[in-house]
Amino acid sequence: MVQRQDFTRPQPDPKGDATARVVFVSVGYALSQWEHAEEVLASLYSFLASPARNSHASFRAYGTLMATRPRRLMIEAAADVFFTNFPDPDLPSRLTALLTIYADAGARRNEIAHGVVMGSSKQTAQNSYDEVFTDWFLVHALHNTNKTSNRLEAEYRFNSITIDRFAESFDKLIADIIDLKQQIVAFYQSLPQTLREQY
């Protein structure tokens, strides 16, 4: 199971990757996994909003929002109505805990999505005056006021290992969302049909 600490931002990585391409590949992997997480959350939202029938409209409505916070609020609102109609002692708190982790994960996703790949240290190439970068990282853009101190110190600096670790945590988040949705669906289907028809 995924935990909140899986998405704690680490101290800036001291050692980068040998090439920029390695970092780019990790960024692509992480962002793709994040979009899979959003898809399963959209499916969960769609079920909570319309459990009696699969609603493509609600799935699409979820996708109109571009940020983690409003999407989380949308799911919470649908869940509030769902669990008011179909009370359960455990499922609402489990959903709340998972959405808290989703918010933490979203912060790391944003750093990955809005970062830039840069080399940090240089060495002089053999038999040449050319300098080449030897450490490649994903860092925040220097123009990002919220992430840059007056001394231009990096708020975050990820190498491919760190980015891959976040991608793997996105994978765990996906599995946990799927598992919770299956439990909510099973709970709903266990209810008398007459009760389900009232929703």
C-alpha beads as a LAMMPS data file, in Angstrom:
LAMMPS data file: protein, C-alpha beads

199 atoms
198 bonds

1 atom types
1 bond types

-500.0 500.0 xlo xhi
-500.0 500.0 ylo yhi
-500.0 500.0 zlo zhi

Masses

1 110.0

Atoms # bond

1 1 1 0.000 0.000 0.000
2 1 1 1.111 3.507 -0.766
3 1 1 1.973 5.802 2.149
4 1 1 2.189 9.574 2.515
5 1 1 5.933 9.357 3.102
6 1 1 6.309 7.823 -0.375
7 1 1 5.722 11.339 -1.704
8 1 1 7.871 13.320 0.710
9 1 1 10.277 15.479 -1.244
10 1 1 13.830 14.318 -0.522
11 1 1 16.844 16.529 -0.052
12 1 1 18.373 17.570 -3.389
13 1 1 20.133 14.586 -4.920
14 1 1 23.928 14.994 -4.655
15 1 1 24.751 12.981 -7.779
16 1 1 23.087 13.379 -11.150
17 1 1 22.861 11.167 -14.212
18 1 1 25.541 10.809 -16.862
19 1 1 23.224 11.983 -19.656
20 1 1 20.178 14.207 -19.950
21 1 1 18.349 11.465 -21.851
22 1 1 18.215 9.234 -18.771
23 1 1 16.412 11.969 -16.858
24 1 1 14.030 12.649 -19.755
25 1 1 13.054 8.975 -19.895
26 1 1 12.330 8.924 -16.162
27 1 1 10.241 12.082 -16.442
28 1 1 8.189 10.524 -19.239
29 1 1 7.660 7.324 -17.271
30 1 1 6.551 9.204 -14.152
31 1 1 4.132 11.485 -15.995
32 1 1 2.589 8.590 -17.877
33 1 1 2.012 6.688 -14.624
34 1 1 0.457 9.807 -13.103
35 1 1 -2.051 9.989 -15.956
36 1 1 -2.972 6.350 -15.313
37 1 1 -3.667 7.316 -11.695
38 1 1 -5.899 10.156 -12.872
39 1 1 -7.807 7.760 -15.136
40 1 1 -8.620 5.362 -12.322
41 1 1 -9.629 8.299 -10.116
42 1 1 -11.931 9.523 -12.887
43 1 1 -13.479 6.056 -12.957
44 1 1 -13.928 6.128 -9.174
45 1 1 -15.519 9.577 -9.354
46 1 1 -17.841 8.440 -12.145
47 1 1 -19.030 5.501 -10.056
48 1 1 -19.597 7.579 -6.923
49 1 1 -21.534 10.178 -8.894
50 1 1 -23.637 7.645 -10.772
51 1 1 -23.382 4.131 -9.311
52 1 1 -26.484 2.748 -11.013
53 1 1 -25.081 3.267 -14.500
54 1 1 -21.744 3.938 -16.093
55 1 1 -21.725 7.662 -16.856
56 1 1 -19.311 8.731 -19.545
57 1 1 -20.489 12.311 -18.962
58 1 1 -19.209 12.339 -15.370
59 1 1 -15.939 10.734 -16.498
60 1 1 -15.508 13.561 -19.022
61 1 1 -16.548 16.199 -16.472
62 1 1 -13.742 15.055 -14.167
63 1 1 -11.291 15.599 -17.002
64 1 1 -12.283 19.236 -17.470
65 1 1 -10.496 20.120 -14.239
66 1 1 -6.763 20.478 -14.607
67 1 1 -5.499 20.562 -11.015
68 1 1 -5.344 18.030 -8.197
69 1 1 -7.204 20.120 -5.604
70 1 1 -10.465 20.674 -7.544
71 1 1 -10.468 17.061 -8.691
72 1 1 -10.077 15.928 -5.098
73 1 1 -12.943 18.211 -4.019
74 1 1 -15.098 16.813 -6.808
75 1 1 -14.499 13.245 -5.621
76 1 1 -15.137 14.231 -1.995
77 1 1 -18.448 15.872 -2.910
78 1 1 -19.610 12.803 -4.839
79 1 1 -18.476 10.512 -2.005
80 1 1 -20.318 12.618 0.568
81 1 1 -23.597 12.126 -1.283
82 1 1 -22.894 8.449 -1.988
83 1 1 -22.062 7.550 1.620
84 1 1 -24.948 9.635 2.973
85 1 1 -27.267 7.442 0.921
86 1 1 -25.306 4.246 1.565
87 1 1 -23.551 4.524 4.959
88 1 1 -20.519 2.350 5.627
89 1 1 -18.311 2.474 8.751
90 1 1 -14.935 2.129 7.004
91 1 1 -14.980 3.065 3.338
92 1 1 -15.358 6.869 3.706
93 1 1 -12.310 7.184 5.969
94 1 1 -10.259 4.973 3.665
95 1 1 -11.216 7.188 0.722
96 1 1 -10.285 10.324 2.670
97 1 1 -6.864 8.875 3.528
98 1 1 -6.264 7.908 -0.104
99 1 1 -7.249 11.375 -1.341
100 1 1 -4.797 12.932 1.129
101 1 1 -2.040 10.791 -0.386
102 1 1 -3.273 11.793 -3.863
103 1 1 -2.771 15.451 -2.911
104 1 1 0.787 14.724 -1.733
105 1 1 1.479 12.795 -4.926
106 1 1 0.110 15.670 -6.982
107 1 1 2.707 18.016 -5.519
108 1 1 5.509 15.710 -6.697
109 1 1 3.838 15.268 -10.079
110 1 1 3.769 19.039 -10.514
111 1 1 7.461 19.309 -9.747
112 1 1 8.236 16.614 -12.285
113 1 1 5.932 18.108 -14.925
114 1 1 7.159 21.681 -14.514
115 1 1 10.840 20.971 -13.955
116 1 1 13.645 21.406 -16.445
117 1 1 16.546 19.039 -17.131
118 1 1 19.870 20.759 -16.524
119 1 1 23.501 19.794 -16.110
120 1 1 25.148 20.912 -12.903
121 1 1 28.888 20.358 -13.076
122 1 1 31.305 20.706 -15.940
123 1 1 34.561 19.161 -16.949
124 1 1 36.890 20.040 -19.788
125 1 1 36.734 17.536 -22.603
126 1 1 39.991 15.753 -23.382
127 1 1 42.101 17.487 -26.035
128 1 1 39.602 20.315 -26.209
129 1 1 38.611 23.546 -24.564
130 1 1 34.952 22.477 -24.677
131 1 1 33.199 21.969 -21.373
132 1 1 30.718 19.135 -20.950
133 1 1 28.132 18.580 -18.228
134 1 1 28.674 15.502 -16.093
135 1 1 25.663 15.588 -13.747
136 1 1 22.122 15.905 -15.082
137 1 1 19.131 16.606 -12.839
138 1 1 15.524 17.672 -13.001
139 1 1 15.258 21.033 -11.231
140 1 1 12.708 23.828 -10.998
141 1 1 12.835 26.551 -13.609
142 1 1 14.776 29.573 -12.415
143 1 1 11.897 31.893 -13.314
144 1 1 9.595 30.011 -10.905
145 1 1 9.397 32.522 -8.057
146 1 1 7.672 30.090 -5.693
147 1 1 10.523 27.592 -6.004
148 1 1 13.546 29.893 -6.184
149 1 1 15.212 31.653 -3.283
150 1 1 17.063 34.932 -3.663
151 1 1 20.291 32.900 -3.739
152 1 1 19.049 30.711 -6.617
153 1 1 19.335 27.594 -4.476
154 1 1 17.423 24.592 -5.792
155 1 1 14.289 23.740 -3.848
156 1 1 14.368 20.339 -5.485
157 1 1 16.878 18.462 -7.596
158 1 1 15.955 14.962 -8.727
159 1 1 18.056 12.389 -10.525
160 1 1 16.466 9.527 -12.480
161 1 1 16.522 7.197 -9.464
162 1 1 14.388 9.585 -7.421
163 1 1 12.002 10.231 -10.304
164 1 1 11.639 6.478 -10.923
165 1 1 10.895 5.984 -7.228
166 1 1 8.043 8.503 -7.476
167 1 1 6.775 6.729 -10.627
168 1 1 6.739 3.427 -8.739
169 1 1 4.805 5.121 -5.937
170 1 1 2.313 6.369 -8.540
171 1 1 1.957 2.689 -9.526
172 1 1 1.151 1.788 -5.915
173 1 1 -1.359 4.635 -5.766
174 1 1 -3.060 3.251 -8.888
175 1 1 -3.311 -0.218 -7.324
176 1 1 -4.763 1.189 -4.105
177 1 1 -7.358 3.282 -5.957
178 1 1 -8.427 0.258 -8.024
179 1 1 -8.663 -1.882 -4.887
180 1 1 -10.737 0.702 -3.024
181 1 1 -13.065 1.229 -5.987
182 1 1 -13.632 -2.533 -6.215
183 1 1 -14.541 -2.602 -2.526
184 1 1 -16.938 0.327 -2.912
185 1 1 -18.572 -1.319 -5.943
186 1 1 -18.892 -4.633 -4.073
187 1 1 -20.421 -2.822 -1.090
188 1 1 -22.932 -1.067 -3.349
189 1 1 -23.855 -4.273 -5.159
190 1 1 -24.424 -6.039 -1.828
191 1 1 -27.218 -3.601 -0.974
192 1 1 -30.867 -4.452 -1.669
193 1 1 -31.896 -3.419 -5.161
194 1 1 -34.774 -1.368 -3.793
195 1 1 -32.281 0.742 -1.819
196 1 1 -29.982 1.131 -4.800
197 1 1 -32.863 2.285 -6.977
198 1 1 -33.584 5.190 -4.635
199 1 1 -30.257 6.870 -5.446

Bonds

1 1 1 2
2 1 2 3
3 1 3 4
4 1 4 5
5 1 5 6
6 1 6 7
7 1 7 8
8 1 8 9
9 1 9 10
10 1 10 11
11 1 11 12
12 1 12 13
13 1 13 14
14 1 14 15
15 1 15 16
16 1 16 17
17 1 17 18
18 1 18 19
19 1 19 20
20 1 20 21
21 1 21 22
22 1 22 23
23 1 23 24
24 1 24 25
25 1 25 26
26 1 26 27
27 1 27 28
28 1 28 29
29 1 29 30
30 1 30 31
31 1 31 32
32 1 32 33
33 1 33 34
34 1 34 35
35 1 35 36
36 1 36 37
37 1 37 38
38 1 38 39
39 1 39 40
40 1 40 41
41 1 41 42
42 1 42 43
43 1 43 44
44 1 44 45
45 1 45 46
46 1 46 47
47 1 47 48
48 1 48 49
49 1 49 50
50 1 50 51
51 1 51 52
52 1 52 53
53 1 53 54
54 1 54 55
55 1 55 56
56 1 56 57
57 1 57 58
58 1 58 59
59 1 59 60
60 1 60 61
61 1 61 62
62 1 62 63
63 1 63 64
64 1 64 65
65 1 65 66
66 1 66 67
67 1 67 68
68 1 68 69
69 1 69 70
70 1 70 71
71 1 71 72
72 1 72 73
73 1 73 74
74 1 74 75
75 1 75 76
76 1 76 77
77 1 77 78
78 1 78 79
79 1 79 80
80 1 80 81
81 1 81 82
82 1 82 83
83 1 83 84
84 1 84 85
85 1 85 86
86 1 86 87
87 1 87 88
88 1 88 89
89 1 89 90
90 1 90 91
91 1 91 92
92 1 92 93
93 1 93 94
94 1 94 95
95 1 95 96
96 1 96 97
97 1 97 98
98 1 98 99
99 1 99 100
100 1 100 101
101 1 101 102
102 1 102 103
103 1 103 104
104 1 104 105
105 1 105 106
106 1 106 107
107 1 107 108
108 1 108 109
109 1 109 110
110 1 110 111
111 1 111 112
112 1 112 113
113 1 113 114
114 1 114 115
115 1 115 116
116 1 116 117
117 1 117 118
118 1 118 119
119 1 119 120
120 1 120 121
121 1 121 122
122 1 122 123
123 1 123 124
124 1 124 125
125 1 125 126
126 1 126 127
127 1 127 128
128 1 128 129
129 1 129 130
130 1 130 131
131 1 131 132
132 1 132 133
133 1 133 134
134 1 134 135
135 1 135 136
136 1 136 137
137 1 137 138
138 1 138 139
139 1 139 140
140 1 140 141
141 1 141 142
142 1 142 143
143 1 143 144
144 1 144 145
145 1 145 146
146 1 146 147
147 1 147 148
148 1 148 149
149 1 149 150
150 1 150 151
151 1 151 152
152 1 152 153
153 1 153 154
154 1 154 155
155 1 155 156
156 1 156 157
157 1 157 158
158 1 158 159
159 1 159 160
160 1 160 161
161 1 161 162
162 1 162 163
163 1 163 164
164 1 164 165
165 1 165 166
166 1 166 167
167 1 167 168
168 1 168 169
169 1 169 170
170 1 170 171
171 1 171 172
172 1 172 173
173 1 173 174
174 1 174 175
175 1 175 176
176 1 176 177
177 1 177 178
178 1 178 179
179 1 179 180
180 1 180 181
181 1 181 182
182 1 182 183
183 1 183 184
184 1 184 185
185 1 185 186
186 1 186 187
187 1 187 188
188 1 188 189
189 1 189 190
190 1 190 191
191 1 191 192
192 1 192 193
193 1 193 194
194 1 194 195
195 1 195 196
196 1 196 197
197 1 197 198
198 1 198 199
